[in-house]
């Protein structure tokens, strides 16, 4: 199984048409797993499988 390249918050936002702030909030509150890169800027990288799980939960919640 090939590893996928993690997505930045901006890439995830664009791919799923979700505001960047929504993704950042989900990371900050623990709803979406992400790995913080070192240094002051500390960008977050999100594994595609974790992003897909989070999106699936949002869709399930919205349709309930």
Secondary structure, 3 states (H helix, E strand, C coil): CCCCCCEEHHHHHHHHCCCHHHHHHHHHCCCCCCEECCCCCCCEEECHHHHHHHHHHHHHHHHC
